[in-house]
């Protein structure tokens, strides 16, 4: 079982290398081949699913910042609350590029197995993001 420090190092690689630098090949090092992502109304399977997910968000928000405000560690997981800030420059969630700035928050649970991420559950304020993009009426 991965230690707390090893799991934190893996998350740092996800944040710095995959999300920050767009090094999607790092997915092969930090995610298990059978990894699963459970999102709002979507389930992605395998490393290719994670590469698609990260690639899509990178295209939609190329100059974004994505940071964890809080990380809690359990025996085999990290639970993190994060904030995404960026300007939409590519299509996302069915919305064509708007050039509008967004700030959205979410919580992701990352479960580890054999030193790699095996499963993630994510909930985020997609409704708020769609409102900020002008795709839905405010309030």
DSSP file (Angstrom, degrees, kcal/mol; ACC not computed):
  #  RESIDUE AA STRUCTURE BP1 BP2  ACC     N-H-->O    O-->H-N    N-H-->O    O-->H-N    TCO  KAPPA ALPHA  PHI   PSI    X-CA   Y-CA   Z-CA
    1    1 A X              0   0    0      0, 0.0     2,-0.1     0, 0.0    75,-0.1   0.000 360.0 360.0 360.0 137.5    0.0    0.0    0.0
    2    2 A X        -     0   0    0    114,-0.1   110,-0.1     1,-0.1   113,-0.0  -0.439 360.0-123.1 -70.6 139.7    1.3    3.5   -0.9
    3    3 A X     >  -     0   0    0     -2,-0.1     4,-2.5     1,-0.1     5,-0.2  -0.246  27.3-103.1 -73.6 168.9    2.2    5.7    2.0
    4    4 A X  H  > S+     0   0    0      1,-0.2     4,-2.4     2,-0.2     5,-0.2   0.915 124.5  50.6 -58.1 -44.1    0.7    9.1    2.5
    5    5 A X  H  > S+     0   0    0      1,-0.2     4,-2.2     2,-0.2    -1,-0.2   0.881 110.1  49.3 -64.0 -39.1    3.8   10.7    1.1
    6    6 A X  H  > S+     0   0    0      2,-0.2     4,-2.1     1,-0.2    -1,-0.2   0.898 111.8  48.2 -67.6 -40.5    3.8    8.5   -2.0
    7    7 A X  H  X S+     0   0    0     -4,-2.5     4,-2.3     2,-0.2    -2,-0.2   0.902 111.5  50.4 -66.3 -39.9    0.2    9.3   -2.7
    8    8 A X  H  X S+     0   0    0     -4,-2.4     4,-2.3     2,-0.2    -2,-0.2   0.908 109.0  51.9 -63.1 -41.8    0.8   13.0   -2.2
    9    9 A X  H  X S+     0   0    0     -4,-2.2     4,-1.9     2,-0.2    -1,-0.2   0.894 108.7  51.1 -61.9 -40.2    3.8   12.8   -4.6
   10   10 A X  H  X S+     0   0    0     -4,-2.1     4,-2.1     2,-0.2    -2,-0.2   0.924 110.0  48.9 -62.3 -44.4    1.5   11.1   -7.2
   11   11 A X  H  X S+     0   0    0     -4,-2.3     4,-2.6     1,-0.2    -2,-0.2   0.872 107.6  55.3 -64.7 -36.0   -1.1   13.8   -6.8
   12   12 A X  H  X S+     0   0    0     -4,-2.3     4,-3.2     1,-0.2     5,-0.4   0.897 107.7  50.0 -61.7 -39.4    1.7   16.4   -7.3
   13   13 A X  H  X>S+     0   0    0     -4,-1.9     4,-1.9     2,-0.2     5,-1.6   0.903 109.6  50.7 -65.6 -41.0    2.6   14.7  -10.5
   14   14 A X  I  <>S+     0   0    0     -4,-2.1     5,-2.9     3,-0.2     6,-0.3   0.953 117.2  40.4 -59.6 -48.8   -1.0   14.8  -11.7
   15   15 A X  I  <>S+     0   0    0     -4,-2.6     5,-1.9     3,-0.2    -2,-0.2   0.939 126.1  32.5 -66.6 -49.0   -1.3   18.5  -10.9
   16   16 A X  I  <>S+     0   0    0     -4,-3.2     5,-1.0    -5,-0.2    -3,-0.2   0.949 130.6  25.6 -77.7 -51.2    2.1   19.6  -12.1
   17   17 A X  I  <5S+     0   0    0     -4,-1.9     6,-2.8    -5,-0.4     4,-0.2   0.928 129.8  31.4 -86.3 -47.5    2.9   17.3  -15.1
   18   18 A X  I  ><S+     0   0    0     -5,-1.6     4,-0.8    -4,-0.2    -3,-0.2   0.977 133.4  24.5 -78.2 -56.9   -0.5   16.2  -16.4
   19   19 A X  I  4<S+     0   0    0     -5,-2.9    -3,-0.2    -6,-0.2    -4,-0.2   0.940 131.0  39.0 -75.6 -47.2   -2.8   19.2  -15.7
   20   20 A X  I  4<S+     0   0    0     -5,-1.9    -3,-0.2    -6,-0.3    -4,-0.2   0.928 131.8  21.8 -71.3 -46.9   -0.1   21.9  -15.6
   21   21 A X  T  4<S-     0   0    0     -5,-1.0    -3,-0.2    -4,-0.2    -1,-0.2   0.537  97.1-123.1-103.0  -8.5    2.2   20.9  -18.4
   22   22 A X     <  +     0   0    0     -4,-0.8     2,-1.8     1,-0.2    -4,-0.2   0.743  51.8 157.0  74.1  22.9   -0.1   18.7  -20.5
   23   23 A X    >   +     0   0    0     -6,-2.8     3,-1.7     1,-0.2     4,-0.3  -0.585  10.9 173.5 -82.1  82.1    2.1   15.6  -20.3
   24   24 A X  G >   +     0   0    0     -2,-1.8     3,-1.4     1,-0.3     4,-0.4   0.708  68.2  72.2 -67.6 -20.1   -0.6   13.1  -20.9
   25   25 A X  G >  S+     0   0    0      1,-0.3     3,-1.0     2,-0.2     4,-0.4   0.737  83.6  70.5 -65.9 -20.8    1.9   10.2  -21.1
   26   26 A X  G X> S+     0   0    0     -3,-1.7     4,-1.9     1,-0.2     3,-1.3   0.747  80.8  74.8 -67.3 -22.6    2.3   10.5  -17.3
   27   27 A X  H <> S+     0   0    0     -3,-1.4     4,-2.3    -4,-0.3    -1,-0.2   0.888  89.6  58.6 -53.3 -39.1   -1.2    9.1  -17.0
   28   28 A X  H <4 S+     0   0    0     -3,-1.0    -1,-0.3    -4,-0.4    -2,-0.2   0.745 109.2  44.1 -64.7 -22.9    0.4    5.7  -17.9
   29   29 A X  H <4 S+     0   0    0     -3,-1.3    -1,-0.2    -4,-0.4    -2,-0.2   0.806 121.8  32.9 -90.3 -33.3    2.7    6.0  -14.9
   30   30 A X  H  < S+     0   0    0     -4,-1.9    87,-3.2    86,-0.1     2,-0.4   0.636 109.3  64.7-104.8 -15.5    0.2    7.2  -12.2
   31   31 A X  E  < S-a  117   0A   0     -4,-2.3    87,-0.2    -5,-0.3    16,-0.1  -0.877  81.7-118.0-109.6 142.7   -3.1    5.5  -13.2
   32   32 A X  E >   -     0   0A   0     85,-2.6     3,-1.9    -2,-0.4    14,-0.1  -0.398  30.6-113.4 -67.7 152.2   -3.7    1.8  -13.2
   33   33 A X  E 3  S+     0   0A   0      1,-0.3    14,-0.7    13,-0.1    15,-0.2   0.807 118.8  44.5 -58.4 -28.7   -4.6    0.4  -16.6
   34   34 A X  E 3  S+     0   0A   0     12,-0.2    -1,-0.3    11,-0.1    84,-0.1   0.156  83.8 148.1-101.9  17.8   -8.1   -0.4  -15.4
   35   35 A X  E <   -     0   0A   0     -3,-1.9    11,-3.2    82,-0.2     2,-0.4  -0.152  31.8-153.3 -56.6 147.5   -8.7    3.0  -13.6
   36   36 A X  E     -aB 119  45A   0     82,-1.5    84,-2.5     9,-0.2     2,-0.5  -0.977   8.1-157.7-127.9 138.0  -12.2    4.3  -13.6
   37   37 A X  E     -aB 120  44A   0      7,-2.7     7,-2.5    -2,-0.4     2,-0.6  -0.975   5.6-163.9-115.0 123.5  -13.5    7.9  -13.3
   38   38 A X  E     +aB 121  43A   0     82,-3.1    84,-3.0    -2,-0.5     5,-0.2  -0.928  22.7 162.1-107.8 110.5  -17.0    8.5  -12.0
   39   39 A X  E >   - B   0  42A   0      3,-2.9     3,-1.4    -2,-0.6     2,-0.8  -0.627  53.8 -55.8-118.4 179.4  -18.2   12.0  -12.8
   40   40 A X  T 3  S-     0   0    0      1,-0.3     3,-0.1    -2,-0.2    83,-0.1  -0.412 122.4 -21.6 -60.4 103.7  -21.6   13.7  -13.0
   41   41 A X  T 3  S+     0   0    0     -2,-0.8     2,-0.3     1,-0.2    -1,-0.3   0.563 125.6  90.7  74.1   9.5  -23.5   11.5  -15.4
   42   42 A X  E <   -B   39   0A   0     -3,-1.4    -3,-2.9     2,-0.0     2,-0.4  -0.984  50.1-169.4-137.7 144.6  -20.3   10.1  -17.0
   43   43 A X  E     -B   38   0A   0     -2,-0.3     2,-0.4    -5,-0.2    -5,-0.2  -0.984   9.1-168.2-133.7 126.7  -18.1    7.1  -16.4
   44   44 A X  E     -B   37   0A   0     -7,-2.5    -7,-2.7    -2,-0.4     2,-0.4  -0.902   6.2-157.6-113.2 142.5  -14.7    6.8  -18.1
   45   45 A X  E  >  +B   36   0A   0     -2,-0.4     4,-0.7    -9,-0.2    -9,-0.2  -0.954  46.4   4.7-124.9 140.1  -12.6    3.6  -18.1
   46   46 A X  H >> S-     0   0    0    -11,-3.2     4,-1.3    -2,-0.4     3,-0.5   0.094  92.6 -66.4  82.1 167.3   -8.9    3.0  -18.6
   47   47 A X  H 3> S+     0   0    0    -14,-0.7     4,-2.4     1,-0.2     5,-0.2   0.846 129.3  60.6 -60.7 -36.1   -6.0    5.3  -19.0
   48   48 A X  H 3> S+     0   0    0      1,-0.2     4,-2.3     2,-0.2    -1,-0.2   0.874 100.8  55.2 -62.1 -36.2   -7.3    6.5  -22.4
   49   49 A X  H <X S+     0   0    0     -4,-0.7     4,-2.3    -3,-0.5    -1,-0.2   0.897 109.0  47.0 -62.0 -40.8  -10.4    7.8  -20.7
   50   50 A X  H  X S+     0   0    0     -4,-1.3     4,-2.8     2,-0.2     5,-0.3   0.891 110.3  52.4 -68.7 -39.0   -8.3    9.9  -18.3
   51   51 A X  H  X S+     0   0    0     -4,-2.4     4,-2.5     1,-0.2    -2,-0.2   0.910 111.0  48.0 -61.8 -41.2   -6.1   11.2  -21.2
   52   52 A X  H  X S+     0   0    0     -4,-2.3     4,-2.8     2,-0.2    -2,-0.2   0.931 112.1  49.5 -63.5 -46.1   -9.3   12.3  -23.0
   53   53 A X  H  X S+     0   0    0     -4,-2.3     4,-2.0     2,-0.2     5,-0.2   0.949 115.3  41.8 -58.8 -52.7  -10.7   14.0  -19.9
   54   54 A X  H  X S+     0   0    0     -4,-2.8     4,-2.0     1,-0.2    -1,-0.2   0.889 115.2  51.4 -64.9 -39.3   -7.5   15.9  -19.1
   55   55 A X  H  X S+     0   0    0     -4,-2.5     4,-2.2    -5,-0.3    -1,-0.2   0.904 108.5  51.2 -63.9 -42.0   -7.0   16.8  -22.8
   56   56 A X  H  X S+     0   0    0     -4,-2.8     4,-2.2     1,-0.2    -2,-0.2   0.915 112.4  45.4 -62.7 -44.1  -10.6   18.1  -23.2
   57   57 A X  H  X S+     0   0    0     -4,-2.0     4,-2.6     1,-0.2    -1,-0.2   0.868 111.0  53.8 -69.2 -34.7  -10.2   20.4  -20.1
   58   58 A X  H  < S+     0   0    0     -4,-2.0    -1,-0.2    -5,-0.2    -2,-0.2   0.899 111.1  45.9 -65.2 -39.8   -6.8   21.6  -21.3
   59   59 A X  H >< S+     0   0    0     -4,-2.2     3,-0.5     1,-0.2    -2,-0.2   0.890 115.6  46.3 -68.3 -39.4   -8.3   22.5  -24.7
   60   60 A X  H 3< S+     0   0    0     -4,-2.2    29,-3.5     1,-0.3    30,-1.1   0.880 130.1  21.3 -71.5 -38.2  -11.3   24.3  -23.2
   61   61 A X  T >< S+     0   0    0     -4,-2.6     3,-1.5    27,-0.2    -1,-0.3  -0.613  70.8 166.2-130.4  71.5   -9.3   26.2  -20.6
   62   62 A X  T <  S+     0   0    0     -3,-0.5    -1,-0.1     1,-0.3    -2,-0.1   0.800  79.5  39.6 -63.5 -30.6   -5.7   26.4  -21.8
   63   63 A X  T 3  S+     0   0    0     24,-0.4    -1,-0.3     2,-0.1    -5,-0.1   0.014  91.0 136.2-106.4  29.6   -4.5   29.0  -19.4
   64   64 A X    <   -     0   0    0     -3,-1.5     2,-0.4    -6,-0.1    22,-0.2  -0.216  47.9-139.0 -77.4 162.5   -6.3   27.8  -16.4
   65   65 A X  E     -C   85   0A   0     20,-3.0    20,-2.7     2,-0.0     2,-0.4  -0.971  19.0-176.7-116.0 141.8   -5.2   27.4  -12.8
   66   66 A X  E     +C   84   0A   0     -2,-0.4     2,-0.4    18,-0.2    18,-0.2  -0.965  13.0 162.9-140.4 115.3   -6.3   24.2  -11.0
   67   67 A X  E     -C   83   0A   0     16,-2.2    16,-2.4    -2,-0.4     2,-0.5  -0.985  37.1-122.2-141.6 148.6   -5.3   23.9   -7.4
   68   68 A X  E     -C   82   0A   0     -2,-0.4    14,-0.3    14,-0.2     3,-0.1  -0.763  17.7-175.1 -86.6 128.6   -6.3   21.8   -4.3
   69   69 A X  E    S+     0   0A   0     12,-2.8     2,-0.3    -2,-0.5    13,-0.2   0.678  75.1  16.8 -91.0 -22.8   -7.4   23.9   -1.4
   70   70 A X  E     -C   81   0A   0     11,-1.4    11,-2.0     2,-0.0     2,-0.4  -0.987  59.6-171.6-153.1 137.3   -7.7   20.9    0.9
   71   71 A X  E     -C   80   0A   0     -2,-0.3     2,-0.4     9,-0.2     9,-0.2  -0.995   5.2-170.6-132.1 129.0   -6.5   17.3    0.9
   72   72 A X  E     -C   79   0A   0      7,-2.9     7,-3.0    -2,-0.4     2,-0.5  -0.953  12.8-147.1-116.6 138.4   -7.6   14.6    3.4
   73   73 A X  E     +C   78   0A   0     -2,-0.4     5,-0.2     5,-0.2     2,-0.2  -0.894  17.0 177.0-111.2 132.0   -5.9   11.3    3.5
   74   74 A X        -     0   0    0      3,-2.5     5,-0.0    -2,-0.5     0, 0.0  -0.495  54.9 -76.6-111.9-170.6   -7.6    8.0    4.4
   75   75 A X  S    S+     0   0    0      1,-0.2     3,-0.0    -2,-0.2    -2,-0.0   0.880 125.8   2.4 -58.0 -40.6   -6.0    4.5    4.5
   76   76 A X  S    S+     0   0    0    -75,-0.1    36,-3.4    37,-0.0     2,-0.3   0.251 123.1  61.6-131.8  13.1   -6.1    4.2    0.6
   77   77 A X  E     - D   0 111A   0     34,-0.2    -3,-2.5    40,-0.1     2,-0.4  -0.907  56.6-142.6-140.1 163.3   -7.5    7.4   -0.7
   78   78 A X  E     -CD  73 110A   0     32,-2.1    32,-3.2    -2,-0.3     2,-0.5  -1.000  15.3-161.0-123.4 130.7   -7.0   11.2   -1.0
   79   79 A X  E     -CD  72 109A   0     -7,-3.0    -7,-2.9    -2,-0.4     2,-0.4  -0.959  19.3-177.6-111.0 122.6  -10.1   13.4   -0.8
   80   80 A X  E     -CD  71 108A   0     28,-2.9    28,-2.5    -2,-0.5     2,-0.5  -0.960  26.2-151.7-130.4 140.1   -9.5   16.8   -2.2
   81   81 A X  E     -CD  70 107A   0    -11,-2.0   -12,-2.8    -2,-0.4   -11,-1.4  -0.929  31.6-175.9-103.0 128.7  -11.4   20.0   -2.7
   82   82 A X  E     -CD  68 106A   0     24,-2.7    24,-1.8    -2,-0.5     2,-0.4  -0.800  22.8-145.6-127.2 164.2  -10.2   22.0   -5.7
   83   83 A X  E     -CD  67 105A   0    -16,-2.4   -16,-2.2    -2,-0.3     2,-0.5  -0.998   9.8-162.7-129.4 132.2  -10.7   25.2   -7.5
   84   84 A X  E     +CD  66 104A   0     20,-3.1    20,-2.5    -2,-0.4     2,-0.4  -0.966  10.2 178.8-113.7 129.2  -10.5   25.7  -11.3
   85   85 A X  E     +CD  65 103A   0    -20,-2.7   -20,-3.0    -2,-0.5     2,-0.3  -0.995  23.0 117.6-127.3 136.5  -10.1   29.2  -12.7
   86   86 A X  E     - D   0 102A   0     16,-2.0    16,-3.0    -2,-0.4     2,-0.5  -0.987  57.6 -98.6-178.5 174.0   -9.8   29.9  -16.4
   87   87 A X  E     - D   0 101A   0     -2,-0.3     2,-0.5    14,-0.3   -24,-0.4  -0.959  42.4-120.0-112.4 125.7  -11.0   31.5  -19.6
   88   88 A X        +     0   0    0     12,-2.5    11,-2.1    -2,-0.5    10,-0.3  -0.511  46.3 154.1 -72.0 118.2  -13.0   29.2  -21.9
   89   89 A X        +     0   0    0    -29,-3.5     2,-0.3    -2,-0.5     8,-0.2   0.347  62.3  41.9-123.4   0.5  -11.3   29.0  -25.3
   90   90 A X  S    S-     0   0    0    -30,-1.1     8,-0.2     6,-0.1     9,-0.1  -0.937  97.6 -77.2-141.6 164.4  -12.5   25.6  -26.4
   91   91 A X        +     0   0    0     -2,-0.3     2,-0.3     6,-0.1     5,-0.2  -0.336  50.0 172.4 -64.5 141.6  -15.8   23.7  -26.4
   92   92 A X  B >   -F   95   0B   0      3,-1.9     3,-2.2   -32,-0.1   -35,-0.0  -0.966  61.9  -4.2-151.9 135.6  -16.8   22.1  -23.0
   93   93 A X  T 3  S-     0   0    0     -2,-0.3     3,-0.1     1,-0.3    -2,-0.0   0.831 131.0 -52.8  52.4  37.0  -19.9   20.4  -21.9
   94   94 A X  T 3  S+     0   0    0      1,-0.2     2,-0.6     0, 0.0    -1,-0.3   0.541 110.8 124.5  79.8   7.3  -21.6   21.2  -25.2
   95   95 A X  B <   -F   92   0B   0     -3,-2.2    -3,-1.9    -5,-0.1    -1,-0.2  -0.893  57.8-133.2-106.7 123.5  -20.8   24.9  -25.0
   96   96 A X        -     0   0    0     -2,-0.6    -6,-0.1    -5,-0.2    -8,-0.1  -0.260  49.8 -69.0 -64.5 158.9  -18.8   26.5  -27.9
   97   97 A X        +     0   0    0     -8,-0.2    -1,-0.2     1,-0.1    -8,-0.1  -0.235  53.3 174.3 -53.8 133.7  -15.9   28.8  -26.9
   98   98 A X        -     0   0    0    -10,-0.3    -1,-0.1    -8,-0.2    -9,-0.1   0.614  37.3-130.2-115.2 -21.8  -17.1   32.0  -25.2
   99   99 A X        +     0   0    0    -11,-2.1     2,-0.3     1,-0.3   -10,-0.1   0.588  62.3 139.4  75.7   9.4  -14.0   33.7  -24.0
  100  100 A X        -     0   0    0    -12,-0.2   -12,-2.5    33,-0.1    -1,-0.3  -0.626  53.9-120.1 -91.7 146.9  -15.6   34.1  -20.6
  101  101 A X  E     -D   87   0A   0     -2,-0.3     2,-0.3   -14,-0.2   -14,-0.3  -0.593  31.8-171.3 -82.0 143.2  -13.8   33.6  -17.3
  102  102 A X  E     -D   86   0A   0    -16,-3.0   -16,-2.0    -2,-0.3     2,-0.4  -0.950  18.6-167.7-132.6 155.0  -15.0   30.9  -14.9
  103  103 A X  E     +D   85   0A   0     -2,-0.3     2,-0.3   -18,-0.2   -18,-0.2  -0.953  22.8 165.3-137.6 120.1  -14.3   29.9  -11.4
  104  104 A X  E     -D   84   0A   0    -20,-2.5   -20,-3.1    -2,-0.4     2,-0.3  -0.955  19.3-150.7-136.2 156.0  -15.7   26.5  -10.3
  105  105 A X  E     +D   83   0A   0     -2,-0.3    20,-2.4   -22,-0.2     2,-0.3  -0.829  17.7 164.7-123.4 161.3  -15.1   24.2   -7.4
  106  106 A X  E     -DE  82 124A   0    -24,-1.8   -24,-2.7    -2,-0.3     2,-0.4  -0.979  28.9-125.4-163.3 173.2  -15.3   20.5   -6.9
  107  107 A X  E     -DE  81 123A   0     16,-2.9    16,-2.3    -2,-0.3     2,-0.4  -0.999  22.8-172.7-131.0 131.1  -14.4   17.5   -4.7
  108  108 A X  E     -DE  80 122A   0    -28,-2.5   -28,-2.9    -2,-0.4     2,-0.6  -0.984  13.3-153.7-126.6 136.0  -12.6   14.4   -6.0
  109  109 A X  E     -DE  79 121A   0     12,-2.6    12,-1.8    -2,-0.4     2,-0.6  -0.948  12.6-164.1-105.2 122.8  -11.9   11.2   -4.2
  110  110 A X  E     -DE  78 120A   0    -32,-3.2   -32,-2.1    -2,-0.6     2,-0.5  -0.936   3.0-161.3-109.7 113.9   -8.8    9.4   -5.5
  111  111 A X  E     -DE  77 119A   0      8,-3.3     7,-3.3    -2,-0.6     8,-1.6  -0.843   9.9-150.1 -98.9 130.9   -8.5    5.7   -4.5
  112  112 A X  E     + E   0 117A   0    -36,-3.4     2,-0.3    -2,-0.5     5,-0.2  -0.709  17.9 175.7-102.2 149.1   -5.1    4.1   -4.8
  113  113 A X  E >  S- E   0 116A   0      3,-2.9     3,-1.7    -2,-0.3   -81,-0.0  -0.942  73.4  -4.5-150.2 126.5   -4.2    0.5   -5.4
  114  114 A X  T 3  S-     0   0    0     -2,-0.3     3,-0.1     1,-0.3    -2,-0.0   0.822 129.4 -56.4  59.9  31.5   -0.7   -0.8   -5.9
  115  115 A X  T 3  S+     0   0    0      1,-0.3     2,-0.3  -113,-0.0    -1,-0.3   0.454 121.6  91.3  81.9   0.2    0.8    2.7   -5.7
  116  116 A X  E <  S- E   0 113A   0     -3,-1.7    -3,-2.9  -114,-0.0     2,-0.5  -0.839  87.8 -92.3-124.2 162.5   -1.3    4.1   -8.6
  117  117 A X  E     +aE  31 112A   0    -87,-3.2   -85,-2.6    -2,-0.3    -5,-0.3  -0.624  41.6 173.5 -74.6 124.9   -4.7    5.8   -8.8
  118  118 A X  E     +     0   0A   0     -7,-3.3   -82,-1.5    -2,-0.5     2,-0.3   0.710  61.2   6.3-103.6 -28.6   -7.3    3.1   -9.4
  119  119 A X  E     -aE  36 111A   0     -8,-1.6    -8,-3.3   -84,-0.2     2,-0.4  -0.991  55.7-164.1-159.4 144.8  -10.6    5.0   -9.2
  120  120 A X  E     -aE  37 110A   0    -84,-2.5   -82,-3.1    -2,-0.3     2,-0.4  -0.997   3.9-164.3-134.8 141.2  -11.8    8.6   -8.9
  121  121 A X  E     -aE  38 109A   0    -12,-1.8   -12,-2.6    -2,-0.4     2,-0.4  -0.994  19.0-173.9-119.5 128.8  -15.2   10.0   -7.9
  122  122 A X  E     + E   0 108A   0    -84,-3.0     2,-0.4    -2,-0.4   -14,-0.2  -0.984  16.8 177.0-132.6 134.3  -15.7   13.6   -8.8
  123  123 A X  E     + E   0 107A   0    -16,-2.3   -16,-2.9    -2,-0.4     2,-0.3  -1.000  17.7 165.8-127.6 130.8  -18.5   16.1   -8.1
  124  124 A X  E     - E   0 106A   0     -2,-0.4     2,-2.2   -18,-0.3     3,-0.3  -0.944  49.3 -94.6-143.4 165.7  -18.1   19.7   -9.3
  125  125 A X     >  +     0   0    0    -20,-2.4     4,-2.0    -2,-0.3     5,-0.1  -0.445  55.5 153.4 -81.4  68.3  -20.3   22.8   -9.8
  126  126 A X  H  > S+     0   0    0     -2,-2.2     4,-2.6     2,-0.2    -1,-0.2   0.851  71.1  56.1 -64.5 -36.0  -21.0   22.2  -13.5
  127  127 A X  H  > S+     0   0    0     -3,-0.3     4,-2.1     2,-0.2    -1,-0.2   0.932 108.5  46.9 -62.2 -46.3  -24.3   24.2  -13.2
  128  128 A X  H  > S+     0   0    0      1,-0.2     4,-2.3     2,-0.2    -1,-0.2   0.887 111.7  51.4 -62.5 -39.1  -22.4   27.2  -11.9
  129  129 A X  H  X S+     0   0    0     -4,-2.0     4,-1.8     1,-0.2    -2,-0.2   0.928 109.0  50.0 -64.5 -44.3  -19.8   26.9  -14.6
  130  130 A X  H  <>S+     0   0    0     -4,-2.6     5,-2.2     1,-0.2     6,-0.9   0.870 110.5  50.8 -61.8 -36.8  -22.5   26.7  -17.3
  131  131 A X  H ><5S+     0   0    0     -4,-2.1     3,-1.3     4,-0.2    -1,-0.2   0.922 108.6  51.2 -65.4 -43.6  -24.1   29.9  -15.8
  132  132 A X  H 3<5S+     0   0    0     -4,-2.3    -2,-0.2     1,-0.3    -1,-0.2   0.828 108.6  52.2 -63.3 -30.9  -20.8   31.7  -15.9
  133  133 A X  T 3<5S-     0   0    0     -4,-1.8    -1,-0.3    -5,-0.2    -2,-0.2   0.549 116.6-116.0 -81.4  -6.9  -20.4   30.7  -19.5
  134  134 A X  T < 5S+     0   0    0     -3,-1.3    -3,-0.2    -4,-0.4    -2,-0.1   0.576  84.3 119.2  83.9   9.7  -23.8   32.1  -20.3
  135  135 A X  S   <S+     0   0    0     -5,-2.2     2,-0.3    -6,-0.2    -4,-0.2   0.689  78.4  31.2 -80.6 -18.8  -25.2   28.7  -21.3
  136  136 A X  S    S-     0   0    0     -6,-0.9    -2,-0.2    -9,-0.1    -1,-0.1  -0.964  95.6 -98.0-134.5 151.6  -27.8   28.9  -18.6
  137  137 A X        -     0   0    0     -2,-0.3     2,-0.1     1,-0.1    -5,-0.1  -0.378  44.6-108.0 -67.4 148.8  -29.7   31.8  -17.0
  138  138 A X              0   0    0      1,-0.2    -1,-0.1    -7,-0.1   -10,-0.0  -0.464 360.0 360.0 -74.8 149.1  -28.3   33.1  -13.7
  139  139 A X              0   0    0     -2,-0.1    -1,-0.2     0, 0.0    -2,-0.1   0.452 360.0 360.0  64.4 360.0  -30.2   32.5  -10.5
